[in-house]
Amino acid sequence: MSQSTTVVPWKLVLIGLVAGVVGGGLGLGGGIVLVPLLVAVSFEQHRAHATSLAAIVLIALAGATSFGLSGEMAIGLGVTIGIGGVIGSVIGASVMNRISARSLTIVFGIVLLIAAIRMISGANPLPGSGDLSEVAQIPIAVLIGLVAGFFAGLAGIGGGVVIVPSTVLLLGLPQHEAQGTSLIAIIFTATAGTIINFKNQRVRLIDGLVVGAGGVIGALIGSRLALGIDARTLSLVFGFLVLFVAIRSLWRTFLTQVAVT
């Protein structure tokens, strides 16, 4: 029997609600919150990552709807990134199924640590990035999607920790627009990764739906709050939150290894 069967539904809804506020508010899927919280309520590491990705599909849909209604997204870029993300996510989810839980936790922590440092230091657009033609943006967007999708499938996140700073830095998008665009792409990456995880029997879709239900409510709240906050403030909040989760994840893995040896 899976450990996930011992978790009462209201806890899963609450976890989704918290993750939805973070995901919808910062242009993420919410995986940086979902994975550690699911592990905290006794989900096995691989199942936590897979369940997180399934819930992110609904969270991203809700967040993208809110940002879209406010005009803060580049739909074409989001779809293009998402197409690249599908390929990357399938590869990442396949790799995730083949590595140990400890290695998976370390990868998760390192990905978040890099993203946090980048956001705290300031993700200002590179010179000329905002002047690229639509044709020139396509290969960059696909590449962003491939990288984001790979880590999405591998680490159980939506990929926003890669997409948001990359679209600001390389494509010159404003912070709010980068977040809305990220949520569109995340719908693609999370769906692709979840299909692979389901085939590999790493996820119960009912768990993902329950977490996602709470996440939808949280995403609508978070996205509305985000649209009223200064972009630099959002970037700093994003960075420090991710930094905290990264350090906590890596530290707990280190302590576990010390205890074993």
Secondary structure, DSSP 8 states (H G I E B T S, - for coil): --GGGGS-HHHHHHHHHHHHHHHHHHTS-SHHHHHHHHHHTT--HHHHHHHHHHHHHHHHHHHHHHHHHTT---HHHHHHHHHHHHHHHHHHHHHHTTS-HHHHHHHHHHHHHHHHHHHHH-----TTGGG--HHHHHHHHHHHHHHHHHHHHHHTS-SHHHHHHHHHHHH---HHHHHHHHHHHHHHHHHHHHHHHHHTT---HHHHHHHHHHHHHHHHHHHHHHTTS-HHHHHHHHHHHHHHHHHHHHHHHHHHHHHH-
